[in-house]
Amino acid sequence: MNRHYLNIKYAAIMGAFLLLIAVGLSSNAFAKDQVTQAELDAAVAAQATVDAGQNTTINTQQSTIETLQNSVTSLNNANTAQQAALDKAQADINALRALIQKYHPPKVGDHYGGGVVFYVDETGQHGLIASLSDLDDGSGIQWYNGVNKVTGATGDGIGAGASNTTIIVVAQISDNPNGNFAAKLAADFSVQEDGVTPCTGAVGEICYGDWYLPSKYELNLLYQQRDVVGGFTTDARDGFYWSSTEQSIEHAWLHYFYILDQPYGTKNNTFKVRAIRAF
């Protein structure tokens, strides 16, 4: 055999050998691909199990939420029914009180509506009530809220004190949101039927919270019945009471309970407050 034949033979053998290696590698790669797919299938199955558990949890939570919402709705319905019953009961009480007032109207000096009646009009059905005591704790309180201004509360006469009080509070509250002053002290007052016990908001409680600082004219009516109402400071030094009637940018009208006198005082002075309400 010559060298050329041997080279051809060698090349054929090497080609066959390389072919076998390639086939083997391909088989191994295929086997490797088969394992990866199996692992993927297992992972998908595991995730499906997790998803099923989460769906079960979500469904349970949703059911709980729906149950709670139904409970809230039921409570709201019950509260609405209870409030309707309370409103009806209060309306019945008011109707009964109006009937009593019609046939047995209160008189000056009667304890009525959280205080003492000091004025009754010619019909006998309407009048004014004074609180049983002063509201300033004996130390007095200023008319303004730290700033002198024209509030426009110049009303006088019966009933004018209520509108004056509202005007003053609205005009002055922003001057010092944490401050207190005569009109606000009267407007914030609330008391139960006995005129002593503060209102608590309890169910069935009769509470009077529509008090106001009297106008100059109303304060004079109150002065005339000072002995009937009682509890006023009438000494020469401390017998000054604020009215809600404004005199100027710096002054408001007073009533001096030591004598029959109605001067005006500077709004930054501290004088006494007696609240009234109408019926």
C-alpha positions as CSV (number, residue, x, y, z in Angstrom):
1,M,0.0,0.0,0.0
2,N,1.2,3.4,-0.8
3,R,1.1,6.6,1.3
4,H,-1.9,8.1,-0.5
5,Y,-4.1,5.1,0.3
6,L,-3.1,5.2,4.0
7,N,-4.0,8.9,4.2
8,I,-7.5,8.2,2.8
9,K,-8.0,5.4,5.2
10,Y,-7.0,7.5,8.1
11,A,-9.2,10.3,7.1
12,A,-12.2,7.9,6.8
13,I,-11.6,6.5,10.3
14,M,-11.3,10.0,11.8
15,G,-14.4,11.1,10.1
16,A,-16.3,8.1,11.5
17,F,-14.9,8.8,15.0
18,L,-16.0,12.4,14.9
19,L,-19.4,11.4,13.7
20,L,-19.8,9.1,16.7
21,I,-18.7,11.9,19.1
22,A,-21.2,14.3,17.5
23,V,-24.0,11.8,17.9
24,G,-23.1,11.2,21.5
25,L,-23.0,14.9,22.3
26,S,-26.4,15.4,20.6
27,S,-27.9,12.6,22.7
28,N,-26.5,14.1,25.9
29,A,-27.9,17.5,25.0
30,F,-31.3,16.0,24.3
31,A,-31.3,14.2,27.6
32,K,-30.3,17.5,29.3
33,D,-33.2,19.2,27.6
34,Q,-35.6,16.5,28.8
35,V,-34.5,17.1,32.5
36,T,-35.0,20.8,32.2
37,Q,-38.5,20.4,30.9
38,A,-39.4,18.0,33.7
39,E,-38.2,20.5,36.2
40,L,-40.2,23.2,34.5
41,D,-43.3,21.0,34.7
42,A,-42.7,20.5,38.4
43,A,-42.3,24.2,39.0
44,V,-45.6,24.9,37.1
45,A,-47.4,22.3,39.1
46,A,-46.0,23.8,42.4
47,Q,-47.0,27.3,41.4
48,A,-50.5,26.1,40.5
49,T,-50.8,24.7,44.1
50,V,-49.7,28.0,45.5
51,D,-52.2,29.9,43.3
52,A,-55.0,27.6,44.4
53,G,-54.1,28.2,48.1
54,Q,-54.0,32.0,47.5
55,N,-57.3,31.9,45.7
56,T,-58.8,30.0,48.6
57,T,-57.4,32.6,51.1
58,I,-58.7,35.6,49.0
59,N,-62.1,34.0,48.7
60,T,-62.2,33.5,52.5
61,Q,-61.2,37.1,53.1
62,Q,-63.8,38.4,50.6
63,S,-66.4,36.4,52.4
64,T,-65.4,37.9,55.7
65,I,-65.5,41.4,54.2
66,E,-69.0,40.8,52.9
67,T,-70.1,39.5,56.3
68,L,-68.7,42.6,58.0
69,Q,-70.4,44.9,55.5
70,N,-73.7,43.2,56.1
71,S,-73.2,43.6,59.8
72,V,-72.5,47.3,59.4
73,T,-75.5,47.7,57.2
74,S,-77.7,46.0,59.8
75,L,-76.3,48.2,62.6
76,N,-76.9,51.3,60.5
77,N,-80.5,50.3,59.8
78,A,-80.9,49.6,63.6
79,N,-79.4,53.0,64.5
80,T,-81.7,54.7,61.9
81,A,-84.7,53.0,63.4
82,Q,-83.6,53.9,66.9
83,Q,-83.0,57.5,65.9
84,A,-86.4,57.7,64.3
85,A,-88.0,56.4,67.5
86,L,-86.0,59.0,69.6
87,D,-87.0,61.8,67.2
88,K,-90.7,60.8,67.5
89,A,-90.4,60.6,71.3
90,Q,-88.8,64.1,71.4
91,A,-91.5,65.4,69.1
92,D,-94.1,64.0,71.5
93,I,-92.4,65.6,74.4
94,N,-92.3,69.0,72.6
95,A,-95.9,68.7,71.7
96,L,-96.9,67.9,75.3
97,R,-94.8,70.8,76.6
98,A,-96.4,73.2,74.1
99,L,-99.8,72.0,75.3
100,I,-98.9,72.5,78.9
101,Q,-97.5,76.0,78.1
102,K,-100.7,76.9,76.3
103,Y,-103.0,76.1,79.1
104,H,-100.6,76.7,82.0
105,P,-98.2,79.4,80.7
106,P,-95.2,80.2,82.8
107,K,-95.2,83.4,84.9
108,V,-92.4,85.7,85.9
109,G,-90.5,84.1,88.7
110,D,-91.2,80.5,87.6
111,H,-88.4,78.1,87.2
112,Y,-88.8,77.0,83.6
113,G,-86.7,76.1,80.6
114,G,-83.4,75.8,82.4
115,G,-83.7,79.1,84.3
116,V,-86.1,81.7,85.8
117,V,-88.7,83.5,83.8
118,F,-88.2,87.3,84.0
119,Y,-90.4,88.6,81.2
120,V,-93.7,87.4,79.6
121,D,-95.4,89.2,76.7
122,E,-99.0,90.2,76.5
123,T,-100.0,86.9,75.0
124,G,-98.7,85.0,78.0
125,Q,-97.2,82.4,75.6
126,H,-93.8,83.9,75.0
127,G,-91.1,85.5,77.1
128,L,-87.5,85.5,78.4
129,I,-85.6,83.2,80.8
130,A,-82.4,84.1,82.6
131,S,-79.8,81.6,83.6
132,L,-79.7,80.9,87.4
133,S,-76.2,82.3,87.8
134,D,-73.6,84.4,86.1
135,L,-71.4,82.6,83.6
136,D,-68.1,84.4,84.2
137,D,-67.1,82.5,87.4
138,G,-67.0,85.8,89.3
139,S,-63.9,87.1,87.5
140,G,-65.6,88.9,84.6
141,I,-64.8,88.6,80.9
142,Q,-64.0,91.0,78.1
143,W,-66.5,91.9,75.3
144,Y,-63.9,91.7,72.5
145,N,-61.6,88.9,71.4
146,G,-58.4,90.8,71.5
147,V,-59.1,93.2,68.6
148,N,-61.2,96.3,68.6
149,K,-63.5,96.3,65.6
150,V,-67.0,97.3,64.5
151,T,-69.0,94.1,64.6
152,G,-72.3,95.6,63.5
153,A,-74.1,94.1,66.6
154,T,-76.2,97.3,67.2
155,G,-79.6,95.6,67.6
156,D,-81.7,96.5,70.6
157,G,-85.1,95.4,71.9
158,I,-86.6,92.0,72.7
159,G,-85.0,89.2,70.7
160,A,-82.2,91.5,69.4
161,G,-79.7,89.9,71.8
162,A,-79.9,86.6,69.9
163,S,-79.0,88.1,66.6
164,N,-76.4,90.4,68.2
165,T,-74.7,87.3,69.8
166,T,-74.5,85.5,66.5
167,I,-73.1,88.6,64.7
168,I,-70.4,89.1,67.5
169,V,-69.3,85.5,67.5
170,V,-69.0,85.3,63.7
171,A,-67.2,88.7,63.6
172,Q,-64.7,88.0,66.4
173,I,-64.0,84.3,66.5
174,S,-61.1,84.5,64.0
175,D,-59.3,87.2,66.0
176,N,-58.2,84.5,68.4
177,P,-59.6,81.0,67.7
178,N,-58.7,79.9,71.2
179,G,-60.0,83.1,72.9
180,N,-63.2,83.5,74.9
181,F,-65.4,86.6,75.2
182,A,-68.8,87.6,76.5
183,A,-71.0,86.7,73.5
184,K,-69.2,83.4,73.0
185,L,-69.5,82.5,76.7
186,A,-73.3,83.0,76.5
187,A,-73.6,81.2,73.2
188,D,-71.7,78.1,74.5
189,F,-73.8,77.8,77.6
190,S,-76.1,74.7,77.8
191,V,-77.9,73.3,80.8
192,Q,-80.6,70.7,81.6
193,E,-84.1,71.4,82.9
194,D,-83.0,72.1,86.5
195,G,-80.8,75.0,85.3
196,V,-77.8,73.6,87.1
197,T,-76.7,70.3,85.5
198,P,-74.6,70.6,82.3
199,C,-75.9,68.9,79.2
200,T,-74.2,65.5,78.5
201,G,-75.9,64.4,75.3
202,A,-77.5,61.4,76.9
203,V,-80.5,59.8,75.3
204,G,-83.7,61.4,76.4
205,E,-82.0,64.3,78.1
206,I,-83.7,67.7,77.9
207,C,-81.1,70.2,77.1
208,Y,-81.3,74.0,76.5
209,G,-78.4,75.3,74.4
210,D,-80.0,78.4,72.8
211,W,-78.7,81.0,75.3
212,Y,-77.4,84.4,74.3
213,L,-76.0,87.7,75.6
214,P,-79.0,90.1,76.2
215,S,-79.4,93.3,74.3
216,K,-79.3,96.6,76.1
217,Y,-83.1,96.6,76.4
218,E,-83.4,93.0,77.5
219,L,-80.7,93.6,80.1
220,N,-82.8,96.4,81.5
221,L,-85.8,94.1,81.7
222,L,-83.6,91.6,83.6
223,Y,-82.5,94.4,86.0
224,Q,-86.1,95.2,86.8
225,Q,-86.6,91.5,87.9
226,R,-83.2,91.2,89.6
227,D,-84.6,90.2,93.0
228,V,-87.0,87.7,91.4
229,V,-84.2,86.0,89.4
230,G,-81.5,86.4,92.1
231,G,-77.8,85.8,92.1
232,F,-76.7,89.1,90.7
233,T,-73.7,91.1,91.9
234,T,-75.1,94.4,92.9
235,D,-72.2,96.1,94.7
236,A,-70.7,99.4,93.6
237,R,-67.5,98.0,92.3
238,D,-68.4,94.7,90.5
239,G,-72.1,95.3,89.5
240,F,-71.5,95.9,85.8
241,Y,-73.0,93.4,83.2
242,W,-72.3,93.3,79.5
243,S,-75.1,93.7,76.9
244,S,-74.6,92.5,73.4
245,T,-75.4,95.9,71.9
246,E,-72.4,97.6,70.5
247,Q,-71.8,101.3,71.0
248,S,-68.7,102.0,68.9
249,I,-65.5,100.3,67.7
250,E,-64.1,100.4,71.2
251,H,-67.2,100.4,73.4
252,A,-70.3,98.3,74.2
253,W,-73.3,99.0,76.4
254,L,-73.4,97.9,80.0
255,H,-76.0,97.8,82.8
256,Y,-74.9,98.8,86.2
257,F,-76.8,96.6,88.7
258,Y,-75.8,98.7,91.7
259,I,-78.1,101.5,90.5
260,L,-80.3,101.9,87.4
261,D,-77.7,103.1,85.0
262,Q,-76.7,102.0,81.5
263,P,-73.3,103.4,80.6
264,Y,-71.0,102.0,78.0
265,G,-67.6,100.4,78.7
266,T,-64.4,99.7,76.7
267,K,-64.5,96.3,75.2
268,N,-61.3,95.1,76.8
269,N,-62.7,95.6,80.3
270,T,-63.8,92.4,82.2
271,F,-67.4,92.7,83.3
272,K,-70.0,90.1,84.3
273,V,-72.2,88.0,82.0
274,R,-75.8,86.6,82.6
275,A,-77.2,84.6,79.7
276,I,-80.8,84.6,78.6
277,R,-83.0,82.6,76.2
278,A,-86.5,83.0,74.7
279,F,-89.6,80.8,74.8
